[in-house]
Amino acid sequence: MPGVYTLVLDICEDTSLRLGALGLTRFQRGLYVYTGSAQGAGGLDARITRHLRREKKIFWHIDHLTSNPRVSVLAFVKAEEPRRTECVVNRRIRSRLDAEPTQGFGSSDCRESCLGHLLAVGSRSLSMSLEGIKEAYSESGLNPVVETVTLT
């Protein structure tokens, strides 16, 4: 089933990465959330499973982070939805968490001119961030499912 998802990432130390056309991008340590969609083969679960693997071909901006050993995926929120709703969800999360977008990250094919689909959530805790994300999904008419990731 296609859908929308949001990854909650912990960048454990300041990091700089070269991201194709975005060039050298600096990330301060802290929590970030990334919202995307899964419309293609395999659907929502296959896309999330791919993001959780460190070893993969780098295809999207988010792959640079999820393959980096200084970055951990702590949790994700997902909702089945046939329409592309990641921009609506991203805007609502940004507003709810008063989050700062990483300019151009994950939004090169954005249909609604989002500043970026990777948001820095500042000093908010994981639980507060997840609560805000769930509320953003619900406000978007979606039924969010929250899963934490066990680090190994």
Salt bridges, closest charged atoms under 4 A:
ASP45 OD1 - LYS78 NZ 2.62
ASP63 OD1 - ARG50 NH1 2.72
ASP63 OD1 - HIS51 ND1 3.89
GLU81 OE2 - ARG83 NE 2.77
GLU86 OE2 - ARG84 NH2 2.74
ASP109 OD2 - ARG84 NH2 3.90
GLU112 OE1 - ARG91 NH1 2.64
GLU131 OE1 - LYS134 NZ 3.50
GLU135 OE1 - ARG96 NH1 2.71
GLU139 OE2 - ARG96 NH2 2.50
GLU147 OE2 - LYS78 NZ 3.79
